[in-house]
Amino acid sequence: AQSVSQHNHHVILSEAASLELGCNYSYGGTVNLFWYVQYPGQHLQLLLKYFSGDPLVKGIKGFEAEFIKSKFSFNLRKPSVQWSDTAEYFCAVSPISGTYKYIFGTGTRLKVLA
Amino acid sequence: DGGITQSPKYLFRKEGQNVTLSCEQNLNHDAMYWYRQDPGQGLRLIYYSQIVNDFQKGDIAEGYSVSREKKESFPLTVTSAQKNPTAFYLCASRSKAFGSGTRLTVV
């Protein structure tokens, strides 16, 4: 079955701590990979995306993600979180061909303590 | 089961026609959103509504219109003014609730 798994549902960190959010996907073809952030009361915003090329992708606000094809993973990282990073984070995949669809993970709610 | 229902899954439109995409939710969420995805890009916000009878333009609202007469429903109309309507459209409500999307193709 096609799916995206985010294993951390709730994460609480102190400011300046490092962040890594896991994302694994199951899909029998080539996909594009995304991380989105949703701040409280706001819409989804794209953090970063991977289509091809360098598997280490840098996004906005100091976030980066690494695509490891052999592990079907696309983990999100940030070396030092800030209180303003408190939000919900979604991993998503979209097949590059065939049926047009978007598969979201269940989200990780991050709380950063000041 | 609670969730967001988008219909139709695939839609074909002739140039110059308006077309309406349906989005219904039974989650009792106040906020609803419409996004568009084009090849090579992430989702972009078209319109959103935080409450019944109120809605706001997103980043790419030109050529689109919405209504929010009921909490459960947030239809999106792609008007003839939208110059490049062929795309994948995704409806969502607050946090974790996404529709399955509608693929619109102009023929």
gemmi code that builds the backbone of each chain (N, CA, C; Angstrom):
import gemmi

chains = {
    "A": [
        ("ALA", (0.848, -1.194, 0.000), (0.000, 0.000, 0.000), (0.885, 1.246, 0.000)),
        ("GLN", (0.395, 2.286, -0.631), (1.143, 3.531, -0.669), (0.903, 4.281, 0.634)),
        ("SER", (1.960, 4.679, 1.284), (1.796, 5.365, 2.560), (3.026, 6.178, 2.894)),
        ("VAL", (2.826, 7.098, 3.822), (3.913, 7.891, 4.368), (3.825, 7.792, 5.887)),
        ("SER", (4.909, 7.447, 6.521), (4.925, 7.277, 7.972), (5.800, 8.323, 8.631)),
        ("GLN", (5.209, 8.987, 9.591), (5.980, 9.883, 10.434), (5.903, 9.304, 11.842)),
        ("HIS", (7.013, 8.843, 12.325), (6.992, 8.059, 13.552), (6.849, 8.905, 14.803)),
        ("ASN", (7.304, 10.141, 14.732), (7.194, 11.019, 15.889), (5.909, 11.816, 15.768)),
        ("HIS", (4.999, 11.601, 16.700), (3.735, 12.331, 16.620), (3.817, 13.644, 17.382)),
        ("HIS", (4.495, 13.608, 18.502), (4.686, 14.808, 19.307), (6.150, 14.878, 19.720)),
        ("VAL", (6.734, 16.048, 19.523), (8.130, 16.261, 19.923), (8.197, 17.551, 20.715)),
        ("ILE", (8.869, 17.497, 21.833), (9.078, 18.698, 22.647), (10.578, 18.897, 22.812)),
        ("LEU", (11.027, 20.084, 22.460), (12.456, 20.408, 22.545), (12.634, 21.756, 23.211)),
        ("SER", (13.795, 21.948, 23.759), (14.173, 23.266, 24.254), (14.834, 24.037, 23.124)),
        ("GLU", (14.774, 25.345, 23.226), (15.442, 26.176, 22.212), (16.913, 25.797, 22.118)),
        ("ALA", (17.424, 25.846, 20.909), (18.812, 25.537, 20.574), (19.080, 24.041, 20.448)),
        ("ALA", (18.110, 23.227, 20.792), (18.293, 21.784, 20.608), (18.242, 21.456, 19.121)),
        ("SER", (18.822, 20.313, 18.767), (18.770, 19.881, 17.373), (17.519, 19.056, 17.142)),
        ("LEU", (17.039, 19.126, 15.899), (15.785, 18.469, 15.535), (16.024, 17.472, 14.419)),
        ("GLU", (15.417, 16.317, 14.543), (15.323, 15.409, 13.409), (13.965, 14.734, 13.456)),
        ("LEU", (13.206, 14.905, 12.399), (11.886, 14.286, 12.273), (11.949, 13.224, 11.187)),
        ("GLY", (11.485, 12.038, 11.540), (11.570, 10.935, 10.608), (10.412, 10.892, 9.622)),
        ("CYS", (10.717, 10.463, 8.404), (9.702, 10.255, 7.388), (10.119, 9.070, 6.533)),
        ("ASN", (9.272, 8.071, 6.454), (9.495, 6.939, 5.576), (8.266, 6.772, 4.680)),
        ("TYR", (8.516, 6.373, 3.451), (7.401, 6.223, 2.547), (7.417, 4.847, 1.906)),
        ("SER", (6.259, 4.469, 1.453), (6.115, 3.203, 0.756), (5.411, 3.491, -0.558)),
        ("TYR", (6.149, 3.336, -1.639), (5.561, 3.566, -2.961), (6.415, 2.852, -3.981)),
        ("GLY", (5.758, 2.181, -4.914), (6.475, 1.355, -5.873), (6.978, 2.070, -7.098)),
        ("GLY", (7.251, 3.317, -7.002), (7.746, 4.066, -8.155), (8.556, 5.256, -7.686)),
        ("THR", (8.898, 6.114, -8.627), (9.681, 7.295, -8.289), (8.758, 8.406, -7.806)),
        ("VAL", (9.193, 9.062, -6.749), (8.344, 10.093, -6.159), (9.108, 11.400, -5.980)),
        ("ASN", (8.357, 12.456, -5.895), (8.868, 13.718, -5.388), (8.545, 13.768, -3.898)),
        ("LEU", (9.398, 14.407, -3.150), (9.260, 14.404, -1.695), (9.187, 15.827, -1.167)),
        ("PHE", (8.364, 16.029, -0.162), (8.133, 17.369, 0.368), (8.072, 17.339, 1.893)),
        ("TRP", (8.455, 18.449, 2.476), (8.141, 18.728, 3.862), (7.382, 20.053, 3.906)),
        ("TYR", (6.246, 20.013, 4.622), (5.445, 21.211, 4.814), (5.366, 21.528, 6.306)),
        ("VAL", (5.156, 22.798, 6.599), (4.949, 23.215, 7.981), (3.614, 23.946, 8.069)),
        ("GLN", (2.920, 23.728, 9.160), (1.664, 24.438, 9.396), (1.729, 25.052, 10.783)),
        ("TYR", (1.876, 26.375, 10.825), (1.888, 27.077, 12.105), (0.459, 27.171, 12.634)),
        ("PRO", (0.297, 27.314, 13.917), (-1.048, 27.341, 14.493), (-1.950, 28.342, 13.791)),
        ("GLY", (-3.081, 27.883, 13.328), (-4.056, 28.750, 12.682), (-3.715, 29.173, 11.274)),
        ("GLN", (-2.681, 28.593, 10.691), (-2.274, 29.011, 9.347), (-2.333, 27.848, 8.360)),
        ("HIS", (-2.070, 28.163, 7.088), (-2.106, 27.150, 6.048), (-0.756, 26.443, 5.940)),
        ("LEU", (-0.736, 25.428, 5.121), (0.498, 24.706, 4.858), (1.482, 25.602, 4.121)),
        ("GLN", (2.733, 25.502, 4.505), (3.785, 26.223, 3.786), (4.883, 25.230, 3.449)),
        ("LEU", (5.407, 25.358, 2.248), (6.442, 24.447, 1.800), (7.766, 24.786, 2.471)),
        ("LEU", (8.369, 23.803, 3.111), (9.686, 23.983, 3.730), (10.788, 23.655, 2.741)),
        ("LEU", (10.641, 22.518, 2.093), (11.628, 22.098, 1.117), (11.061, 20.957, 0.296)),
        ("LYS", (11.725, 20.696, -0.834), (11.280, 19.618, -1.702), (12.476, 18.949, -2.347)),
        ("TYR", (12.287, 17.687, -2.687), (13.306, 16.945, -3.409), (12.669, 16.352, -4.661)),
        ("PHE", (13.317, 16.638, -5.804), (12.864, 16.032, -7.053), (13.943, 15.124, -7.626)),
        ("SER", (15.160, 15.615, -7.641), (16.261, 14.811, -8.159), (17.557, 15.515, -7.779)),
        ("GLY", (18.683, 14.851, -8.054), (19.967, 15.482, -7.811), (20.483, 15.228, -6.413)),
        ("ASP", (21.134, 16.225, -5.862), (21.747, 16.112, -4.533), (20.696, 15.683, -3.516)),
        ("PRO", (20.919, 14.550, -2.845), (19.906, 14.065, -1.900), (19.810, 14.894, -0.629)),
        ("LEU", (20.745, 15.778, -0.407), (20.662, 16.671, 0.746), (20.063, 17.985, 0.268)),
        ("VAL", (18.884, 18.267, 0.775), (18.132, 19.421, 0.294), (18.049, 20.473, 1.389)),
        ("LYS", (18.320, 21.692, 1.027), (18.201, 22.775, 2.004), (16.925, 23.564, 1.717)),
        ("GLY", (16.207, 23.896, 2.794), (14.971, 24.639, 2.635), (15.026, 25.975, 3.344)),
        ("ILE", (13.839, 26.488, 3.610), (13.763, 27.780, 4.267), (13.955, 27.627, 5.765)),
        ("LYS", (14.278, 28.724, 6.413), (14.349, 28.809, 7.873), (15.365, 27.839, 8.479)),
        ("GLY", (16.394, 27.487, 7.732), (17.451, 26.655, 8.271), (17.175, 25.163, 8.276)),
        ("PHE", (16.091, 24.756, 7.677), (15.759, 23.336, 7.613), (16.472, 22.659, 6.448)),
        ("GLU", (16.749, 21.389, 6.634), (17.287, 20.574, 5.560), (16.717, 19.165, 5.684)),
        ("ALA", (16.811, 18.418, 4.604), (16.332, 17.037, 4.628), (17.232, 16.212, 3.734)),
        ("GLU", (17.355, 14.948, 4.094), (18.180, 14.043, 3.305), (17.356, 12.884, 2.780)),
        ("PHE", (17.419, 12.693, 1.484), (16.728, 11.582, 0.847), (17.680, 10.392, 0.805)),
        ("ILE", (17.271, 9.314, 1.453), (18.060, 8.082, 1.400), (17.199, 7.053, 0.689)),
        ("LYS", (17.521, 6.833, -0.577), (16.673, 6.008, -1.420), (16.578, 4.581, -0.907)),
        ("SER", (17.691, 4.048, -0.446), (17.710, 2.649, -0.006), (16.836, 2.430, 1.223)),
        ("LYS", (16.618, 3.482, 1.974), (15.799, 3.378, 3.184), (14.406, 3.975, 2.985)),
        ("PHE", (14.126, 4.472, 1.812), (12.842, 5.135, 1.536), (12.568, 6.198, 2.603)),
        ("SER", (13.584, 6.955, 2.923), (13.437, 7.941, 4.000), (13.746, 9.342, 3.510)),
        ("PHE", (13.166, 10.302, 4.185), (13.355, 11.718, 3.859), (13.229, 12.493, 5.174)),
        ("ASN", (14.213, 12.358, 6.016), (14.148, 12.946, 7.351), (14.461, 14.435, 7.328)),
        ("LEU", (13.748, 15.149, 8.148), (13.901, 16.601, 8.256), (14.804, 16.921, 9.439)),
        ("ARG", (15.700, 17.889, 9.246), (16.639, 18.241, 10.320), (16.765, 19.752, 10.432)),
        ("LYS", (17.096, 20.157, 11.654), (17.480, 21.546, 11.889), (18.453, 21.537, 13.055)),
        ("PRO", (19.607, 22.151, 12.900), (20.643, 22.056, 13.929), (20.260, 22.715, 15.256)),
        ("SER", (19.473, 23.795, 15.174), (19.175, 24.536, 16.393), (17.777, 25.148, 16.258)),
        ("VAL", (16.822, 24.615, 16.987), (15.433, 25.081, 16.835), (15.203, 26.351, 17.648)),
        ("GLN", (14.170, 27.072, 17.201), (13.759, 28.284, 17.905), (12.308, 28.129, 18.347)),
        ("TRP", (11.910, 28.964, 19.277), (10.536, 28.924, 19.772), (9.545, 29.083, 18.613)),
        ("SER", (9.918, 29.885, 17.616), (9.038, 30.143, 16.475), (8.884, 28.933, 15.546)),
        ("ASP", (9.648, 27.878, 15.784), (9.482, 26.656, 14.985), (8.347, 25.788, 15.503)),
        ("THR", (7.735, 26.180, 16.585), (6.580, 25.445, 17.107), (5.494, 25.400, 16.053)),
        ("ALA", (5.146, 24.197, 15.613), (4.220, 24.026, 14.495), (4.005, 22.534, 14.283)),
        ("GLU", (3.199, 22.249, 13.271), (3.013, 20.860, 12.859), (3.727, 20.672, 11.521)),
        ("TYR", (4.420, 19.560, 11.393), (5.239, 19.295, 10.216), (4.722, 18.049, 9.505)),
        ("PHE", (4.558, 18.192, 8.186), (4.019, 17.102, 7.380), (5.008, 16.717, 6.295)),
        ("CYS", (5.235, 15.429, 6.185), (5.981, 14.881, 5.076), (4.982, 14.439, 4.012)),
        ("ALA", (5.308, 14.601, 2.763), (4.387, 14.203, 1.696), (5.179, 13.688, 0.507)),
        ("VAL", (4.555, 12.784, -0.229), (5.145, 12.300, -1.471), (4.141, 12.453, -2.593)),
        ("SER", (4.664, 12.622, -3.781), (3.812, 12.739, -4.954), (4.481, 11.995, -6.095)),
        ("PRO", (3.802, 11.018, -6.687), (4.407, 10.272, -7.795), (4.736, 11.194, -8.950)),
        ("ILE", (5.830, 10.885, -9.655), (6.223, 11.776, -10.733), (5.512, 11.440, -12.030)),
        ("SER", (4.841, 10.322, -12.070), (4.140, 9.974, -13.293), (2.917, 9.158, -12.935)),
        ("GLY", (2.050, 9.001, -13.899), (0.863, 8.202, -13.654), (-0.198, 8.984, -12.904)),
        ("THR", (-0.898, 8.318, -12.032), (-1.995, 8.950, -11.316), (-1.486, 10.096, -10.467)),
        ("TYR", (-2.136, 11.206, -10.605), (-1.719, 12.388, -9.862), (-2.270, 12.290, -8.453)),
        ("LYS", (-1.436, 12.244, -7.462), (-1.935, 12.188, -6.098), (-0.896, 12.751, -5.147)),
        ("TYR", (-1.353, 12.989, -3.980), (-0.510, 13.503, -2.929), (-0.756, 12.613, -1.723)),
        ("ILE", (0.311, 12.111, -1.117), (0.154, 11.270, 0.067), (0.854, 11.952, 1.224)),
        ("PHE", (0.095, 12.279, 2.240), (0.646, 12.959, 3.408), (0.917, 11.974, 4.533)),
        ("GLY", (1.926, 12.282, 5.316), (2.096, 11.613, 6.590), (1.106, 12.176, 7.593)),
        ("THR", (1.067, 11.602, 8.750), (0.094, 12.003, 9.765), (0.512, 13.247, 10.524)),
        ("GLY", (1.711, 13.706, 10.282), (2.144, 14.951, 10.900), (2.885, 14.732, 12.211)),
        ("THR", (3.770, 15.662, 12.508), (4.481, 15.689, 13.791), (4.277, 17.057, 14.400)),
        ("ARG", (3.758, 17.045, 15.602), (3.535, 18.319, 16.294), (4.766, 18.630, 17.120)),
        ("LEU", (5.424, 19.713, 16.778), (6.650, 20.134, 17.472), (6.344, 21.299, 18.383)),
        ("LYS", (6.784, 21.166, 19.622), (6.682, 22.280, 20.563), (8.092, 22.616, 21.032)),
        ("VAL", (8.457, 23.858, 20.875), (9.765, 24.317, 21.319), (9.579, 25.206, 22.534)),
        ("LEU", (10.240, 24.831, 23.598), (10.135, 25.579, 24.847), (11.180, 26.686, 24.883)),
        ("ALA", (10.716, 27.868, 25.256), (11.635, 29.020, 25.290), (12.578, 28.929, 26.482)),
    ],
    "B": [
        ("ASP", (-17.024, 7.603, 8.758), (-15.652, 8.063, 8.966), (-15.566, 9.549, 8.711)),
        ("GLY", (-14.865, 10.268, 9.595), (-14.698, 11.695, 9.376), (-13.619, 11.940, 8.358)),
        ("GLY", (-13.810, 13.018, 7.617), (-12.778, 13.332, 6.652), (-13.212, 14.385, 5.669)),
        ("ILE", (-12.379, 14.559, 4.670), (-12.638, 15.539, 3.610), (-12.867, 14.794, 2.314)),
        ("THR", (-13.919, 15.157, 1.638), (-14.270, 14.518, 0.377), (-14.180, 15.532, -0.742)),
        ("GLN", (-13.367, 15.217, -1.715), (-13.270, 16.057, -2.902), (-13.855, 15.309, -4.078)),
        ("SER", (-14.557, 16.053, -4.904), (-15.070, 15.435, -6.119), (-15.119, 16.469, -7.230)),
        ("PRO", (-14.991, 16.035, -8.470), (-14.626, 14.678, -8.867), (-13.126, 14.443, -8.723)),
        ("LYS", (-12.690, 13.233, -8.967), (-11.267, 12.927, -8.894), (-10.534, 13.463, -10.134)),
        ("TYR", (-11.198, 13.347, -11.271), (-10.661, 13.882, -12.521), (-11.735, 14.749, -13.169)),
        ("LEU", (-11.304, 15.844, -13.738), (-12.249, 16.781, -14.348), (-11.626, 17.354, -15.606)),
        ("PHE", (-12.430, 17.392, -16.657), (-11.968, 17.959, -17.915), (-12.823, 19.165, -18.245)),
        ("ARG", (-12.191, 20.199, -18.663), (-12.897, 21.466, -18.943), (-12.468, 21.992, -20.288)),
        ("LYS", (-13.422, 22.530, -21.008), (-13.084, 23.194, -22.265), (-12.601, 24.600, -21.954)),
        ("GLU", (-11.769, 25.101, -22.802), (-11.297, 26.471, -22.618), (-12.474, 27.433, -22.618)),
        ("GLY", (-12.420, 28.403, -21.736), (-13.474, 29.405, -21.672), (-14.622, 29.052, -20.757)),
        ("GLN", (-14.592, 27.856, -20.197), (-15.665, 27.444, -19.298), (-15.260, 27.625, -17.851)),
        ("ASN", (-16.261, 27.904, -17.022), (-16.040, 27.846, -15.588), (-16.298, 26.413, -15.125)),
        ("VAL", (-15.608, 26.019, -14.069), (-15.851, 24.689, -13.511), (-15.705, 24.775, -11.994)),
        ("THR", (-16.523, 24.007, -11.286), (-16.508, 24.061, -9.823), (-16.057, 22.725, -9.245)),
        ("LEU", (-15.093, 22.812, -8.334), (-14.586, 21.642, -7.638), (-15.220, 21.603, -6.251)),
        ("SER", (-15.663, 20.424, -5.878), (-16.361, 20.278, -4.607), (-15.401, 19.862, -3.497)),
        ("CYS", (-15.630, 20.397, -2.304), (-14.899, 19.977, -1.117), (-15.865, 19.988, 0.060)),
        ("GLU", (-16.050, 18.833, 0.665), (-16.954, 18.688, 1.801), (-16.212, 18.044, 2.963)),
        ("GLN", (-16.502, 18.537, 4.188), (-15.875, 17.925, 5.355), (-16.916, 17.716, 6.455)),
        ("ASN", (-16.742, 16.661, 7.199), (-17.632, 16.369, 8.322), (-16.855, 16.321, 9.626)),
        ("LEU", (-15.816, 17.123, 9.692), (-14.938, 17.143, 10.856), (-15.267, 18.297, 11.805)),
        ("ASN", (-16.225, 19.103, 11.413), (-16.605, 20.276, 12.203), (-15.453, 21.286, 12.339)),
        ("HIS", (-14.592, 21.301, 11.320), (-13.488, 22.257, 11.342), (-13.947, 23.611, 10.807)),
        ("ASP", (-13.478, 24.675, 11.447), (-13.807, 26.008, 10.964), (-12.988, 26.369, 9.725)),
        ("ALA", (-11.710, 26.065, 9.756), (-10.819, 26.516, 8.683), (-10.763, 25.502, 7.551)),
        ("MET", (-10.807, 26.024, 6.338), (-10.636, 25.183, 5.151), (-9.746, 25.911, 4.173)),
        ("TYR", (-9.052, 25.116, 3.337), (-8.047, 25.678, 2.431), (-8.117, 25.006, 1.061)),
        ("TRP", (-7.784, 25.773, 0.038), (-7.596, 25.220, -1.304), (-6.166, 25.488, -1.746)),
        ("TYR", (-5.527, 24.413, -2.253), (-4.171, 24.508, -2.761), (-4.141, 24.007, -4.196)),
        ("ARG", (-3.089, 24.407, -4.867), (-2.863, 23.938, -6.225), (-1.435, 23.411, -6.312)),
        ("GLN", (-1.259, 22.315, -7.048), (0.084, 21.820, -7.285), (0.332, 21.695, -8.781)),
        ("ASP", (1.448, 22.239, -9.215), (1.902, 22.105, -10.596), (3.166, 21.262, -10.626)),
        ("PRO", (3.447, 20.650, -11.767), (4.673, 19.833, -11.854), (5.894, 20.638, -11.448)),
        ("GLY", (6.717, 20.043, -10.635), (7.946, 20.704, -10.226), (7.787, 21.692, -9.105)),
        ("GLN", (6.581, 21.784, -8.553), (6.367, 22.740, -7.462), (5.662, 22.075, -6.307)),
        ("GLY", (5.719, 22.709, -5.168), (4.936, 22.277, -4.031), (3.549, 22.880, -4.090)),
        ("LEU", (2.783, 22.641, -3.066), (1.433, 23.200, -2.986), (1.490, 24.719, -2.822)),
        ("ARG", (0.575, 25.388, -3.498), (0.446, 26.838, -3.331), (-0.990, 27.165, -2.932)),
        ("LEU", (-1.136, 28.109, -2.038), (-2.435, 28.437, -1.469), (-3.239, 29.323, -2.419)),
        ("ILE", (-4.476, 28.902, -2.693), (-5.352, 29.665, -3.580), (-6.277, 30.559, -2.758)),
        ("TYR", (-7.056, 29.933, -1.915), (-8.003, 30.629, -1.039), (-8.094, 29.870, 0.271)),
        ("TYR", (-8.507, 30.582, 1.302), (-8.793, 29.919, 2.556), (-9.948, 30.609, 3.263)),
        ("SER", (-10.538, 29.847, 4.156), (-11.677, 30.355, 4.917), (-11.499, 29.930, 6.359)),
        ("GLN", (-11.579, 30.891, 7.248), (-11.415, 30.583, 8.676), (-12.753, 30.341, 9.350)),
        ("ILE", (-13.834, 30.791, 8.682), (-15.140, 30.685, 9.315), (-16.203, 30.822, 8.233)),
        ("VAL", (-17.366, 30.363, 8.521), (-18.469, 30.447, 7.555), (-18.694, 31.900, 7.125)),
        ("ASN", (-19.003, 32.064, 5.840), (-19.292, 33.369, 5.240), (-18.087, 34.305, 5.210)),
        ("ASP", (-16.928, 33.758, 5.362), (-15.712, 34.571, 5.283), (-14.629, 33.773, 4.576)),
        ("PHE", (-13.893, 34.422, 3.683), (-12.774, 33.763, 3.034), (-11.764, 34.815, 2.595)),
        ("GLN", (-10.535, 34.355, 2.422), (-9.431, 35.262, 2.102), (-8.652, 34.724, 0.920)),
        ("LYS", (-8.077, 35.616, 0.143), (-7.230, 35.199, -0.969), (-5.910, 34.663, -0.452)),
        ("GLY", (-5.432, 33.654, -1.136), (-4.112, 33.142, -0.867), (-3.109, 33.763, -1.815)),
        ("ASP", (-2.061, 32.999, -2.107), (-0.971, 33.533, -2.931), (-1.303, 33.603, -4.415)),
        ("ILE", (-2.219, 32.763, -4.863), (-2.487, 32.668, -6.308), (-3.980, 32.655, -6.575)),
        ("ALA", (-4.699, 33.634, -6.046), (-6.157, 33.629, -6.114), (-6.719, 34.074, -7.465)),
        ("GLU", (-5.920, 34.707, -8.276), (-6.447, 35.250, -9.532), (-6.997, 34.155, -10.422)),
        ("GLY", (-8.226, 34.359, -10.901), (-8.862, 33.385, -11.774), (-9.663, 32.333, -11.028)),
        ("TYR", (-9.747, 32.479, -9.714), (-10.499, 31.538, -8.891), (-11.525, 32.291, -8.051)),
        ("SER", (-12.561, 31.580, -7.645), (-13.494, 32.127, -6.667), (-13.961, 31.008, -5.756)),
        ("VAL", (-14.380, 31.392, -4.565), (-14.857, 30.411, -3.590), (-16.100, 30.950, -2.904)),
        ("SER", (-16.761, 30.066, -2.170), (-17.850, 30.472, -1.295), (-17.781, 29.616, -0.051)),
        ("ARG", (-18.360, 30.124, 1.031), (-18.377, 29.336, 2.269), (-19.716, 29.613, 2.964)),
        ("GLU", (-20.747, 29.094, 2.344), (-22.099, 29.300, 2.877), (-22.409, 28.343, 4.017)),
        ("LYS", (-21.729, 27.226, 4.029), (-21.915, 26.245, 5.100), (-20.552, 25.838, 5.633)),
        ("LYS", (-20.516, 25.457, 6.873), (-19.261, 25.050, 7.492), (-18.667, 23.845, 6.785)),
        ("GLU", (-19.555, 22.962, 6.308), (-19.099, 21.697, 5.746), (-18.554, 21.812, 4.324)),
        ("SER", (-18.838, 22.908, 3.655), (-18.594, 22.966, 2.221), (-17.765, 24.190, 1.822)),
        ("PHE", (-16.799, 23.976, 0.948), (-15.928, 25.066, 0.503), (-15.603, 24.842, -0.976)),
        ("PRO", (-16.566, 25.070, -1.863), (-16.323, 24.813, -3.287), (-15.415, 25.857, -3.924)),
        ("LEU", (-14.644, 25.400, -4.864), (-13.712, 26.254, -5.605), (-14.155, 26.317, -7.061)),
        ("THR", (-14.325, 27.516, -7.581), (-14.652, 27.683, -8.997), (-13.417, 28.173, -9.733)),
        ("VAL", (-13.075, 27.433, -10.755), (-11.981, 27.836, -11.631), (-12.622, 28.565, -12.803)),
        ("THR", (-12.384, 29.839, -12.895), (-13.077, 30.628, -13.909), (-12.300, 30.655, -15.217)),
        ("SER", (-12.951, 31.172, -16.227), (-12.304, 31.270, -17.535), (-11.140, 32.268, -17.505)),
        ("ALA", (-11.076, 33.072, -16.458), (-9.991, 34.041, -16.327), (-8.678, 33.399, -15.876)),
        ("GLN", (-8.774, 32.176, -15.380), (-7.554, 31.473, -14.941), (-6.821, 30.996, -16.187)),
        ("LYS", (-5.641, 31.532, -16.417), (-4.944, 31.320, -17.683), (-4.340, 29.932, -17.813)),
        ("ASN", (-4.038, 29.304, -16.733), (-3.399, 27.996, -16.800), (-4.014, 27.081, -15.754)),
        ("PRO", (-5.239, 26.643, -15.965), (-5.943, 25.931, -14.911), (-5.570, 24.462, -14.758)),
        ("THR", (-4.907, 23.895, -15.732), (-4.561, 22.477, -15.635), (-3.603, 22.273, -14.479)),
        ("ALA", (-4.043, 21.510, -13.478), (-3.252, 21.310, -12.262), (-3.956, 20.298, -11.380)),
        ("PHE", (-3.316, 19.997, -10.283), (-3.887, 19.156, -9.245), (-4.341, 20.071, -8.122)),
        ("TYR", (-5.587, 19.905, -7.674), (-6.153, 20.786, -6.650), (-6.431, 19.985, -5.386)),
        ("LEU", (-5.989, 20.523, -4.282), (-6.133, 19.829, -3.008), (-6.879, 20.708, -2.033)),
        ("CYS", (-7.860, 20.116, -1.387), (-8.626, 20.804, -0.352), (-8.176, 20.274, 1.000)),
        ("ALA", (-8.139, 21.118, 1.983), (-7.731, 20.693, 3.319), (-8.490, 21.491, 4.357)),
        ("SER", (-8.631, 20.915, 5.526), (-9.104, 21.698, 6.661), (-7.961, 21.743, 7.673)),
        ("ARG", (-8.174, 22.303, 8.799), (-7.053, 22.517, 9.699), (-6.430, 21.191, 10.115)),
        ("SER", (-5.140, 21.226, 10.191), (-4.323, 20.157, 10.731), (-4.714, 18.715, 10.407)),
        ("LYS", (-3.947, 18.096, 9.601), (-4.023, 16.660, 9.346), (-5.165, 16.224, 8.434)),
        ("ALA", (-5.984, 17.115, 7.988), (-7.133, 16.688, 7.200), (-6.988, 17.159, 5.760)),
        ("PHE", (-6.782, 16.192, 4.867), (-6.593, 16.516, 3.462), (-7.557, 15.707, 2.617)),
        ("GLY", (-8.028, 16.317, 1.543), (-8.815, 15.569, 0.579), (-7.900, 14.740, -0.301)),
        ("SER", (-8.504, 14.012, -1.201), (-7.720, 13.162, -2.095), (-7.332, 13.886, -3.376)),
        ("GLY", (-7.875, 15.069, -3.580), (-7.449, 15.886, -4.705), (-8.318, 15.735, -5.935)),
        ("THR", (-8.269, 16.738, -6.778), (-8.935, 16.732, -8.083), (-7.923, 17.128, -9.133)),
        ("ARG", (-7.838, 16.322, -10.168), (-6.957, 16.634, -11.274), (-7.789, 17.306, -12.361)),
        ("LEU", (-7.527, 18.572, -12.616), (-8.268, 19.321, -13.627), (-7.411, 19.439, -14.875)),
        ("THR", (-8.013, 19.120, -15.994), (-7.326, 19.236, -17.273), (-8.180, 20.062, -18.226)),
        ("VAL", (-7.568, 21.043, -18.835), (-8.273, 21.836, -19.838), (-7.995, 21.234, -21.199)),
        ("VAL", (-9.084, 20.984, -21.932), (-8.931, 20.353, -23.256), (-9.360, 21.325, -24.349)),
    ],
}
model = gemmi.Model(1)
for chain_id, residues in chains.items():
    chain = gemmi.Chain(chain_id)
    for i, (resn, *xyz) in enumerate(residues, 1):
        res = gemmi.Residue()
        res.name, res.seqid = resn, gemmi.SeqId(i, " ")
        for name, pos in zip(("N", "CA", "C"), xyz):
            atom = gemmi.Atom()
            atom.name, atom.element = name, gemmi.Element(name[0])
            atom.pos, atom.b_iso = gemmi.Position(*pos), 0.0
            res.add_atom(atom)
        chain.add_residue(res)
    model.add_chain(chain)
structure = gemmi.Structure()
structure.add_model(model)
structure.setup_entities()
